[in-house]
Amino acid sequence: MTTAPAIELRTFTTLDTARGDLLDVYAEVRAPLLHLPNYAVTAFGERLDRHGTEPGFVAVLAYAGRHPVGYAYGNTIEHGDRYWQRTSPAPPEKYTQRPAVALKEIGVRPAWRKTGTARRIHDALLATRGEPFVTLMVNPAAGDGKVHALYKSWGYEDIGQSQPSLASPVLTVMIRAAC
Ligand SMILES: CC(C)(COP(=O)(O)OP(=O)(O)OC[C@H]1O[C@@H](n2cnc3c(N)ncnc32)[C@H](O)[C@@H]1OP(=O)(O)O)[C@@H](O)C(=O)NCCC(=O)NCCS
């Protein structure tokens, strides 16, 4: 597919009605990794429930008819947040002095990749925000660097490294203007 098929984007600020669809899409997006403890659907559900109660939570789901095909979610991180404390070197104040959006996850079902859907979900999520910057973490080795390159093509720049948990590889922290 080279053009974006008709999809509808829906924004959620609580998990109530979105949780089931998020888990449903996640299970297909991460199908090759679900056997790993950190990627199991239950582990994702636990993270989601935690993030869903954090300030500024927002999720955007893409629907083809009633079928959820992709998602992104994130929340606000304040000055001094663990997210920034774990980032090395310490990011410049201009990025951290005001709250920023942390994009925690983005995923699109394989059949809907390369259609512009992921970018539309990403942009729709940012359109709901007032923060000046958006940050995300990426495994620089994922897809031999292709995921990192994709985010660069979306305007993100590297600002440091972070290992959010002992089970996690060292990730690259990226940032760009949120609007
Ligand atoms: C990230 C994602 C939403 C981007 O969708 P998209 O804009 O349609 O872009 P693509 O799917 O074409 O991805 C760009 C390239 O990165 C590769 N890629 C994307 N995610 C990858 C992953 N998790 N592991 C390995 N390679 C990956 C793709 O194969 C593609 O490479 P290609 O151009 O050689 O085919 C989608 O690829 C996806 O859902 N990936 C799996 C989940 C994921 O990795 N999410 C990001 C981390 S939270």
The ligand as an SDF file (V2000), in Angstrom:
LIG
                    3D

 48 50  0  0  0  0  0  0  0  0999 V2000
    7.3660    1.7940   14.5440 C   0  0  0  0  0  0  0  0  0  0  0  0
    6.1820    1.6770   13.5710 C   0  0  0  0  0  0  0  0  0  0  0  0
    4.9150    2.2120   14.2620 C   0  0  0  0  0  0  0  0  0  0  0  0
    6.4890    2.5710   12.3520 C   0  0  0  0  0  0  0  0  0  0  0  0
    5.5530    2.3150   11.3310 O   0  0  0  0  0  0  0  0  0  0  0  0
    5.7790    2.9370    9.8650 P   0  0  0  0  0  0  0  0  0  0  0  0
    5.9360    4.4150    9.9790 O   0  0  0  0  0  0  0  0  0  0  0  0
    4.7180    2.4110    9.0060 O   0  0  0  0  0  0  0  0  0  0  0  0
    7.2210    2.4660    9.4360 O   0  0  0  0  0  0  0  0  0  0  0  0
    7.7420    0.9890    9.0310 P   0  0  0  0  0  0  0  0  0  0  0  0
    6.8820   -0.0760    9.6690 O   0  0  0  0  0  0  0  0  0  0  0  0
    7.9220    0.9460    7.5640 O   0  0  0  0  0  0  0  0  0  0  0  0
    9.1530    0.9840    9.7910 O   0  0  0  0  0  0  0  0  0  0  0  0
   10.3230    1.6090    9.2210 C   0  0  0  0  0  0  0  0  0  0  0  0
   11.4250    0.5750    9.1090 C   0  0  0  0  0  0  0  0  0  0  0  0
   11.7740    0.1490   10.4530 O   0  0  0  0  0  0  0  0  0  0  0  0
   11.6330   -1.2660   10.5680 C   0  0  0  0  0  0  0  0  0  0  0  0
   11.0750   -1.5640   11.9100 N   0  0  0  0  0  0  0  0  0  0  0  0
   10.0370   -0.9340   12.5220 C   0  0  0  0  0  0  0  0  0  0  0  0
    9.8460   -1.4350   13.7480 N   0  0  0  0  0  0  0  0  0  0  0  0
   10.7700   -2.4050   13.9140 C   0  0  0  0  0  0  0  0  0  0  0  0
   11.1020   -3.2610   14.9980 C   0  0  0  0  0  0  0  0  0  0  0  0
   10.4260   -3.2210   16.1670 N   0  0  0  0  0  0  0  0  0  0  0  0
   12.1330   -4.1210   14.8360 N   0  0  0  0  0  0  0  0  0  0  0  0
   12.8300   -4.1660   13.6810 C   0  0  0  0  0  0  0  0  0  0  0  0
   12.5680   -3.3570   12.6230 N   0  0  0  0  0  0  0  0  0  0  0  0
   11.5610   -2.4960   12.7400 C   0  0  0  0  0  0  0  0  0  0  0  0
   10.6680   -1.6610    9.4750 C   0  0  0  0  0  0  0  0  0  0  0  0
   10.8540   -3.0260    9.0920 O   0  0  0  0  0  0  0  0  0  0  0  0
   11.0100   -0.6980    8.3650 C   0  0  0  0  0  0  0  0  0  0  0  0
   12.1480   -1.1680    7.6740 O   0  0  0  0  0  0  0  0  0  0  0  0
   12.1290   -1.2570    6.0490 P   0  0  0  0  0  0  0  0  0  0  0  0
   11.9680    0.1570    5.5940 O   0  0  0  0  0  0  0  0  0  0  0  0
   13.4230   -1.8850    5.6950 O   0  0  0  0  0  0  0  0  0  0  0  0
   10.9390   -2.1080    5.7110 O   0  0  0  0  0  0  0  0  0  0  0  0
    5.9420    0.2110   13.1310 C   0  0  0  0  0  0  0  0  0  0  0  0
    7.0490   -0.2320   12.3710 O   0  0  0  0  0  0  0  0  0  0  0  0
    5.7500   -0.7630   14.2910 C   0  0  0  0  0  0  0  0  0  0  0  0
    4.6300   -0.8780   14.8070 O   0  0  0  0  0  0  0  0  0  0  0  0
    6.8290   -1.4610   14.6750 N   0  0  0  0  0  0  0  0  0  0  0  0
    6.7500   -2.4590   15.7550 C   0  0  0  0  0  0  0  0  0  0  0  0
    6.6210   -1.7840   17.1000 C   0  0  0  0  0  0  0  0  0  0  0  0
    7.7840   -0.8630   17.4100 C   0  0  0  0  0  0  0  0  0  0  0  0
    8.9280   -1.1830   17.1520 O   0  0  0  0  0  0  0  0  0  0  0  0
    7.4680    0.3020   17.9670 N   0  0  0  0  0  0  0  0  0  0  0  0
    8.4690    1.2990   18.2970 C   0  0  0  0  0  0  0  0  0  0  0  0
    9.0530    1.1010   19.6190 C   0  0  0  0  0  0  0  0  0  0  0  0
    7.9640    1.4950   20.9620 S   0  0  0  0  0  0  0  0  0  0  0  0
  1  2  1  0
  2  3  1  0
  2  4  1  0
  2 36  1  0
  4  5  1  0
  5  6  1  0
  6  7  2  0
  6  8  1  0
  6  9  1  0
  9 10  1  0
 10 11  2  0
 10 12  1  0
 10 13  1  0
 13 14  1  0
 14 15  1  0
 15 16  1  0
 15 30  1  0
 16 17  1  0
 17 18  1  0
 17 28  1  0
 18 19  1  0
 18 27  1  0
 19 20  2  0
 20 21  1  0
 21 22  1  0
 21 27  2  0
 22 23  1  0
 22 24  2  0
 24 25  1  0
 25 26  2  0
 26 27  1  0
 28 29  1  0
 28 30  1  0
 30 31  1  0
 31 32  1  0
 32 33  2  0
 32 34  1  0
 32 35  1  0
 36 37  1  0
 36 38  1  0
 38 39  2  0
 38 40  1  0
 40 41  1  0
 41 42  1  0
 42 43  1  0
 43 44  2  0
 43 45  1  0
 45 46  1  0
 46 47  1  0
 47 48  1  0
M  END
$$$$
